[in-house]
């Protein structure tokens, strides 16, 4: 897959003007990262904007106690580091959940394209807005405001809806879903999350075995999220 193919299949580039598309062809480079490899880290100077074109990546924060909190799991077609458009310093870690391919465009060249093309700029703004809306939802679903089992059910339901591969009897996530990663997503400990997953499994809602997550009852997860 070359840059031209990527532009044809990536929504972010779909609203770009012909002039902008020519600049993207000239400026963009393709980079590949292995599973578990970091694309960038907190407080690093990052000179390029990253657009994910295949695979899955995780944005995470690490606190002073070295506790990790996964903020977003992102799929193809998404921007990973819009924040550097304000200033070229990352405020979050990003690592490859699977093998990933990204398009990289230097910050200065990306801003040049945005300045001359409102349609493209609007797509970037929409990407930022989507992350802000998701953050609002996550704040609502913090441990104090929403029970932990509901948080976990909500996360797995959304991943299954957005990324799940449909089989006759279940949906399977196309990336490894470990108990440790779930704990990082909801800000809890591994033991508590493992107990909740066992309860869900006993109820026939889902299973997680050797990192393979299968959801058998989407409606049941929805009920779990909203039940009082």
Rosetta silent file (secondary structure, phi, psi, omega in degrees, C-alpha in Angstrom):
SEQUENCE: XXXXXXXXXXXXXXXXXXXXXXXXXXXXXXXXXXXXXXXXXXXXXXXXXXXXXXXXXXXXXXXXXXXXXXXXXXXXXXXXXXXXXXXXXXXXXXXXXXXXXXXXXXXXXXXXXXXXXXXXXXXXXXXXXXXXXXXXXXXXXXXXXXXXXXXXXXXXXXXXXXXXXXXXXXXXXXXXXXXXXXXXXXXXXXXXXXXXXXXXXXXXXXXXXXXXXXXXXXXXXXXXXXXX
SCORE:     score description
SCORE:     0.000 S_00000001
   1 L     0.000  127.624  178.579    0.000    0.000    0.000 S_00000001
   2 L  -106.597 -179.698 -175.697    1.394    3.386   -1.008 S_00000001
   3 H   -60.454  -38.788 -178.903    0.401    6.930    0.021 S_00000001
   4 H   -63.044  -43.514  177.550   -2.042    7.280   -2.867 S_00000001
   5 H   -62.560  -41.531 -179.318   -3.871    4.081   -1.859 S_00000001
   6 H   -62.485  -42.945  179.400   -3.942    5.216    1.759 S_00000001
   7 H   -61.320  -36.260 -179.110   -5.479    8.571    0.818 S_00000001
   8 H   -69.686  -23.168 -172.757   -8.233    6.820   -1.111 S_00000001
   9 H  -116.045    9.272 -178.540   -9.130    4.668    1.898 S_00000001
  10 L  -118.278  121.400 -174.074   -8.646    7.034    4.853 S_00000001
  11 H   -59.232  -36.728 -177.714  -11.539    9.303    5.825 S_00000001
  12 H   -55.302  -34.202 -177.725   -9.251   12.030    7.183 S_00000001
  13 H   -89.750   -6.881 -171.402   -7.936   12.655    3.662 S_00000001
  14 H   -67.659  -26.969 -178.961  -11.313   12.360    1.929 S_00000001
  15 L   -95.939    1.457 -179.361  -12.182   16.059    2.301 S_00000001
  16 L   -68.953  142.957  177.643   -8.767   17.335    1.279 S_00000001
  17 L   -71.120  163.916  176.451   -8.638   19.550   -1.794 S_00000001
  18 H   -55.634  -39.331  177.986   -6.678   18.461   -4.876 S_00000001
  19 H   -63.621  -41.659  179.492   -3.906   20.879   -3.865 S_00000001
  20 H   -67.048  -39.698  179.561   -3.770   19.413   -0.370 S_00000001
  21 H   -63.536  -36.182  176.804   -3.743   15.865   -1.707 S_00000001
  22 H   -65.073  -39.798  178.295   -0.766   16.736   -3.881 S_00000001
  23 H   -66.978  -40.249  178.384    1.039   18.109   -0.825 S_00000001
  24 H   -61.278  -42.493  177.149    0.199   15.010    1.196 S_00000001
  25 H   -58.972  -37.219 -178.002    1.645   12.836   -1.574 S_00000001
  26 H   -78.102  -35.051 -171.162    4.812   14.912   -1.471 S_00000001
  27 H   -93.286  -33.051 -167.712    5.163   15.216    2.308 S_00000001
  28 L   -75.801  148.097  172.593    3.872   11.974    3.825 S_00000001
  29 E  -129.522  152.420  178.597    5.948    8.933    4.712 S_00000001
  30 E   -99.850  135.608  177.086    4.799    5.481    5.785 S_00000001
  31 E  -132.107  145.711  179.593    6.147    3.933    8.993 S_00000001
  32 E  -120.071  144.035  179.910    5.532    0.504   10.513 S_00000001
  33 E  -132.002  143.551  179.143    5.746   -0.502   14.181 S_00000001
  34 L   -80.894  158.720  176.639    5.806   -3.909   15.809 S_00000001
  35 L   -54.566  128.793  179.359    3.320   -5.039   18.447 S_00000001
  36 L    89.146  -10.371 -178.474    4.290   -3.473   21.801 S_00000001
  37 L   -79.899  140.852  179.160    6.600   -0.869   20.255 S_00000001
  38 E   -85.352  132.304  175.861    6.154    2.750   21.336 S_00000001
  39 E   -82.147  -40.310  173.855    5.444    5.294   18.621 S_00000001
  40 E  -159.920  163.866 -176.224    6.087    8.214   21.002 S_00000001
  41 L  -128.808  161.957  178.291    6.233    8.862   24.741 S_00000001
  42 L   -55.393  139.954  175.284    5.148   11.516   27.211 S_00000001
  43 L    68.940    5.518  173.295    7.238   14.681   27.278 S_00000001
  44 L   -80.003  147.575  168.644    9.088   13.741   24.100 S_00000001
  45 E   -75.878  122.356 -177.842    9.505   16.278   21.340 S_00000001
  46 L  -118.569  120.666 -172.272    7.461   14.886   18.461 S_00000001
  47 L   -94.526   -7.836 -175.544    8.017   16.453   15.078 S_00000001
  48 E  -128.940  150.378  169.623    5.348   14.622   13.054 S_00000001
  49 E   -85.393  136.982 -178.557    1.610   14.052   13.083 S_00000001
  50 E  -110.003  128.613  172.982    0.709   10.347   13.051 S_00000001
  51 E  -117.643  122.703 -177.046   -2.348    8.948   11.239 S_00000001
  52 E   -79.900  123.928 -177.772   -3.088    5.287   11.913 S_00000001
  53 E  -114.105  -14.955  171.846   -3.913    3.414    8.702 S_00000001
  54 E  -158.102  149.812 -178.835   -3.848   -0.213    9.872 S_00000001
  55 L    87.969 -169.198 -176.726   -3.777   -2.048   13.180 S_00000001
  56 L  -132.553  139.927 -179.451   -4.625   -0.801   16.670 S_00000001
  57 E  -129.594  153.576 -178.925   -2.783    1.599   18.958 S_00000001
  58 E  -117.680  131.754  169.698   -3.198    2.567   22.619 S_00000001
  59 E   -98.377  128.285 -176.477   -2.846    6.035   24.121 S_00000001
  60 E  -138.700  155.980  171.807   -1.861    5.817   27.794 S_00000001
  61 E  -114.248  148.898  176.702   -0.766    7.952   30.727 S_00000001
  62 E  -125.325  127.413 -177.467    1.735    6.922   33.398 S_00000001
  63 L   -88.922 -174.776 -175.888    1.640    8.556   36.840 S_00000001
  64 L   -65.775  -23.550  177.746    4.440    9.242   39.307 S_00000001
  65 L   -88.805    7.728 -179.971    4.033    5.772   40.811 S_00000001
  66 L    67.632   22.047  172.958    4.530    4.285   37.346 S_00000001
  67 L   -79.902  133.995 -177.772    0.908    3.117   37.239 S_00000001
  68 E   -97.837  137.825  175.898   -0.366    2.866   33.667 S_00000001
  69 E  -130.368  112.584  177.030   -3.832    4.038   32.602 S_00000001
  70 E   -74.070  125.968 -177.385   -4.980    3.266   29.070 S_00000001
  71 E   -95.631  -51.569 -179.831   -7.025    6.221   27.796 S_00000001
  72 E  -133.183  144.691  162.680   -7.956    5.246   24.233 S_00000001
  73 E  -111.953  121.563 -170.845   -7.713    2.209   22.023 S_00000001
  74 E  -118.394  144.369  178.677   -7.764    3.493   18.444 S_00000001
  75 L  -108.942 -172.097 -172.453   -8.292    1.817   15.093 S_00000001
  76 L   -61.593  148.001  177.631   -7.463    2.625   11.504 S_00000001
  77 L    89.161    4.617 -176.511   -8.188    6.047   10.075 S_00000001
  78 L  -108.530  149.660  172.282   -7.592    7.972   13.312 S_00000001
  79 E   -80.766  142.335 -176.740   -5.108   10.666   14.249 S_00000001
  80 L  -101.738  -23.207 -172.053   -2.918    9.710   17.191 S_00000001
  81 L  -146.902   54.198  175.921   -1.362   12.994   18.303 S_00000001
  82 H   -56.180  -26.096 -174.671   -3.355   16.075   17.325 S_00000001
  83 H   -57.220  -28.005 -177.038   -2.067   17.636   20.549 S_00000001
  84 H   -74.871   -8.767  175.254    1.295   18.462   18.940 S_00000001
  85 H   -66.784  -24.016  175.681   -0.414   20.910   16.604 S_00000001
  86 L   -78.878  -51.508  173.207   -0.495   23.248   19.608 S_00000001
  87 L  -153.633  148.461 -169.398    3.126   22.633   20.559 S_00000001
  88 L   -80.678   58.021  176.155    5.540   19.852   19.562 S_00000001
  89 E  -139.748  129.365 -178.053    5.615   17.951   22.848 S_00000001
  90 L   -78.002  139.073  176.339    3.686   14.772   23.574 S_00000001
  91 L  -108.912   13.504 -176.118    1.508   14.655   26.687 S_00000001
  92 L  -156.446  153.757  172.367    0.738   10.947   26.347 S_00000001
  93 E   -85.166  152.714  173.024    2.341    7.619   25.463 S_00000001
  94 E  -139.014  123.141  176.563    1.335    5.724   22.343 S_00000001
  95 E  -129.692  158.716 -177.541    2.182    2.083   21.730 S_00000001
  96 E   -80.949  116.887  175.773    1.205   -0.480   19.104 S_00000001
  97 L   -73.160  -34.572  172.481   -1.425   -2.906   20.404 S_00000001
  98 L  -128.977 -176.492  167.583   -0.913   -4.924   17.230 S_00000001
  99 L   -61.956  135.581 -177.051    1.431   -4.422   14.311 S_00000001
 100 E  -131.491  155.345  171.326    0.542   -0.986   12.960 S_00000001
 101 E  -123.218  132.953  178.883    1.142    1.171    9.909 S_00000001
 102 E  -128.387  155.333  167.291    1.006    4.944   10.163 S_00000001
 103 E  -100.604  132.095  178.839    1.350    7.902    7.863 S_00000001
 104 E  -116.109  131.127  174.936    3.656   10.602    9.235 S_00000001
 105 E  -130.160  133.287 -177.375    3.608   14.240    8.125 S_00000001
 106 E   -58.686  148.597 -178.168    5.814   16.845    9.748 S_00000001
 107 H   -55.436  -45.943 -177.908    4.014   19.238   12.070 S_00000001
 108 H   -64.061  -41.742 -179.965    4.977   22.294    9.999 S_00000001
 109 H   -70.256  -35.837  178.256    3.830   20.711    6.733 S_00000001
 110 H   -64.564  -44.511  178.157    0.586   19.507    8.309 S_00000001
 111 H   -64.215  -35.070  176.678   -0.187   23.010    9.586 S_00000001
 112 H   -60.946  -43.806  179.276    0.605   24.381    6.122 S_00000001
 113 H   -64.300  -43.740 -179.854   -2.015   22.076    4.608 S_00000001
 114 H   -61.409  -39.975 -177.886   -4.573   23.040    7.271 S_00000001
 115 H   -62.092  -30.620 -176.141   -4.027   26.764    6.699 S_00000001
 116 L  -102.845    6.249 -172.048   -4.951   26.485    3.025 S_00000001
 117 L  -150.345   98.233 -177.046   -7.779   23.946    3.194 S_00000001
 118 H   -67.270  -34.846  178.801  -10.772   24.361    5.495 S_00000001
 119 H   -58.694  -43.695  178.158  -12.305   21.007    4.493 S_00000001
 120 H   -67.718  -42.904  178.836   -9.189   19.207    5.662 S_00000001
 121 H   -59.867  -39.151  179.195   -8.998   21.384    8.788 S_00000001
 122 H   -61.900  -38.552  177.926  -12.618   20.490    9.585 S_00000001
 123 H   -64.545  -39.126  177.210  -11.739   16.788    9.500 S_00000001
 124 H   -64.906  -43.102  177.935   -8.907   17.404   11.964 S_00000001
 125 H   -61.803  -39.774  178.319  -11.277   19.356   14.220 S_00000001
 126 H   -62.876  -38.357  178.102  -13.796   16.498   14.044 S_00000001
 127 H   -63.145  -43.694  177.196  -11.075   14.069   15.135 S_00000001
 128 H   -62.756  -44.710 -178.041  -10.270   16.249   18.139 S_00000001
 129 H   -61.417  -39.495  179.672  -13.951   16.651   18.988 S_00000001
 130 H   -60.868  -42.990  179.316  -14.494   12.894   18.897 S_00000001
 131 H   -66.406  -39.168  179.096  -11.734   12.336   21.465 S_00000001
 132 H   -63.032  -44.194  178.855  -13.111   15.103   23.706 S_00000001
 133 H   -61.259  -40.128  179.003  -16.597   13.541   23.613 S_00000001
 134 H   -67.105  -35.934  176.451  -15.119   10.160   24.504 S_00000001
 135 H   -65.153  -40.649  175.815  -13.226   11.729   27.395 S_00000001
 136 H   -56.820  -44.977 -178.969  -16.462   13.257   28.690 S_00000001
 137 H   -64.098  -39.138 -179.754  -18.033    9.804   28.594 S_00000001
 138 H   -67.386  -37.121  176.699  -15.059    8.285   30.404 S_00000001
 139 H   -62.040  -41.838  177.748  -15.253   10.891   33.161 S_00000001
 140 H   -60.448  -33.046 -175.694  -18.918    9.990   33.614 S_00000001
 141 L   -97.516   26.394  175.865  -17.923    6.342   33.887 S_00000001
 142 L   -68.566  164.372 -174.331  -15.265    6.774   36.557 S_00000001
 143 L   -55.180  -40.396 -176.217  -15.243    4.331   39.454 S_00000001
 144 L   -72.067  -26.468 -175.509  -17.074    6.704   41.824 S_00000001
 145 L   -97.985  -20.875 -176.886  -19.838    7.491   39.337 S_00000001
 146 L  -143.273  131.610 -178.280  -20.313    4.067   37.745 S_00000001
 147 L   -58.909  149.887 -173.116  -19.806    0.637   39.254 S_00000001
 148 H   -61.515  -39.074 -179.267  -16.732   -1.199   38.046 S_00000001
 149 H   -63.901  -33.182  177.351  -18.642   -4.092   36.474 S_00000001
 150 H   -70.869  -38.816  176.357  -20.619   -1.596   34.388 S_00000001
 151 H   -58.826  -47.196 -177.954  -17.414    0.153   33.293 S_00000001
 152 H   -65.328  -44.315  177.835  -15.920   -3.133   32.143 S_00000001
 153 H   -59.598  -41.099 -179.339  -19.118   -4.193   30.380 S_00000001
 154 H   -64.012  -44.627 -178.963  -19.265   -0.788   28.644 S_00000001
 155 H   -63.470  -47.651 -177.071  -15.661   -0.955   27.414 S_00000001
 156 H   -66.986  -38.760  177.477  -15.951   -4.493   26.066 S_00000001
 157 H   -59.576  -45.310 -178.568  -19.336   -3.764   24.465 S_00000001
 158 H   -66.178  -43.651  178.530  -17.927   -0.726   22.645 S_00000001
 159 H   -61.349  -40.950 -179.483  -14.805   -2.559   21.454 S_00000001
 160 H   -66.228  -41.133  178.209  -16.976   -5.423   20.226 S_00000001
 161 H   -64.527  -44.967 -172.984  -19.349   -3.034   18.421 S_00000001
 162 H   -80.164  -37.035 -169.525  -16.554   -0.980   16.809 S_00000001
 163 H  -124.350  -10.843 -172.835  -13.920   -3.637   16.076 S_00000001
 164 L   -63.044  143.183  175.648  -15.421   -7.074   16.686 S_00000001
 165 E   -92.997  126.030 -173.523  -15.293   -9.738   13.987 S_00000001
 166 E   -81.431  124.942  171.039  -18.718  -11.330   13.514 S_00000001
 167 L  -121.075  166.793 -176.129  -19.031  -15.112   13.800 S_00000001
 168 L   -55.408  -36.582 -173.058  -22.271  -17.128   13.946 S_00000001
 169 L  -115.187   -1.254 -178.277  -22.272  -17.446   17.736 S_00000001
 170 L  -166.458  167.542  168.798  -20.051  -14.604   18.963 S_00000001
 171 E  -109.184  135.893 -178.203  -18.025  -11.504   18.181 S_00000001
 172 E  -118.034  130.612  178.401  -14.252  -11.782   18.603 S_00000001
 173 L   -71.888  139.272 -175.030  -11.942   -8.840   19.200 S_00000001
 174 L   -87.170   19.574  177.525   -9.103   -8.686   16.631 S_00000001
 175 L  -145.356  163.558 -178.278   -6.471   -7.827   19.230 S_00000001
 176 L   -69.157  128.605  177.075   -5.264   -9.269   22.521 S_00000001
 177 L  -120.047   93.065 -179.305   -7.523   -8.340   25.445 S_00000001
 178 L   -90.439  161.748  175.126   -5.755   -9.288   28.653 S_00000001
 179 H   -62.354  -38.085  179.190   -7.045   -8.818   32.201 S_00000001
 180 H   -61.434  -44.075  179.506   -4.080   -6.527   32.817 S_00000001
 181 H   -65.552  -41.116  176.410   -5.040   -4.290   29.895 S_00000001
 182 H   -59.766  -41.584  178.663   -8.655   -4.149   31.058 S_00000001
 183 H   -61.890  -38.489  177.423   -7.441   -3.128   34.517 S_00000001
 184 H   -66.479  -33.649 -179.785   -5.411   -0.320   32.930 S_00000001
 185 H   -68.143  -38.185 -174.159   -8.493    0.832   31.017 S_00000001
 186 H  -104.145   -1.494  176.675  -10.711    1.130   34.089 S_00000001
 187 L    69.769   40.541  179.399   -8.063    2.096   36.653 S_00000001
 188 L  -127.223 -176.258  179.339   -8.511   -0.931   38.907 S_00000001
 189 L   -95.042  158.914 -173.244   -6.436   -3.888   40.037 S_00000001
 190 H   -62.953  -38.988 -175.955   -6.052   -7.101   38.105 S_00000001
 191 H   -63.633  -44.654 -179.726   -7.620   -9.331   40.763 S_00000001
 192 H   -65.109  -43.633  179.348  -10.886   -7.374   40.921 S_00000001
 193 H   -63.420  -40.821  179.392  -11.199   -7.209   37.136 S_00000001
 194 H   -60.829  -40.024  178.553  -10.492  -10.948   36.864 S_00000001
 195 H   -63.426  -42.680 -179.433  -13.325  -11.689   39.321 S_00000001
 196 H   -65.412  -41.010  178.046  -15.780   -9.564   37.312 S_00000001
 197 H   -63.529  -38.515  176.337  -14.789  -11.274   34.058 S_00000001
 198 H   -61.652  -41.566  177.522  -15.359  -14.667   35.693 S_00000001
 199 H   -61.558  -44.910  178.440  -18.844  -13.505   36.720 S_00000001
 200 H   -61.429  -39.941  179.751  -19.572  -12.358   33.151 S_00000001
 201 H   -65.079  -42.315  178.793  -18.311  -15.673   31.823 S_00000001
 202 H   -62.320  -29.657  179.384  -20.522  -17.631   34.245 S_00000001
 203 L   -84.511   -2.194  178.351  -23.501  -15.600   32.967 S_00000001
 204 L    77.611   18.297 -177.952  -22.658  -16.536   29.366 S_00000001
 205 L   -81.669  -40.796 -174.496  -21.942  -12.943   28.325 S_00000001
 206 E  -162.735  173.735  172.508  -18.333  -13.286   27.205 S_00000001
 207 E  -145.605  147.004  171.314  -15.063  -15.124   27.646 S_00000001
 208 E  -130.490  112.495 -179.523  -11.408  -14.109   27.795 S_00000001
 209 E  -133.848  122.612  179.989   -8.949  -16.975   27.361 S_00000001
 210 L    53.687   37.149  177.045   -5.270  -16.531   26.518 S_00000001
 211 L    83.924   -4.906  178.971   -5.986  -12.948   25.457 S_00000001
 212 E   -92.504  117.626 -179.116   -8.799  -13.910   23.062 S_00000001
 213 E  -104.926  123.510  177.035  -11.995  -12.043   23.944 S_00000001
 214 E  -122.553  132.025  178.339  -15.306  -13.348   22.617 S_00000001
 215 E  -107.007  121.072 -176.805  -18.651  -11.693   23.281 S_00000001
 216 L   -97.758  -20.191 -173.236  -21.609  -14.078   23.136 S_00000001
 217 L  -144.046   88.457  178.639  -24.408  -11.760   24.229 S_00000001
 218 H   -64.392  -39.985  179.255  -24.261   -8.086   23.198 S_00000001
 219 H   -64.834  -37.469  177.658  -27.798   -7.480   24.448 S_00000001
 220 H   -64.926  -38.611  175.860  -26.875   -9.017   27.779 S_00000001
 221 H   -64.753  -40.657  177.966  -23.892   -6.671   28.094 S_00000001
 222 H   -59.559  -44.351  177.552  -26.171   -3.730   27.284 S_00000001
 223 H   -60.900  -41.505  178.933  -28.523   -4.819   30.067 S_00000001
 224 H   -60.715  -38.775 -179.067  -25.564   -5.135   32.432 S_00000001
 225 H   -65.595  -39.571 -170.964  -24.486   -1.573   31.647 S_00000001
 226 H  -101.194   -6.521 -177.573  -27.896   -0.027   32.306 S_00000001
 227 L   -68.065  148.870 -178.574  -29.321   -2.188   35.064 S_00000001
 228 L   -92.618    0.000    0.000  -29.880   -0.472   38.421 S_00000001
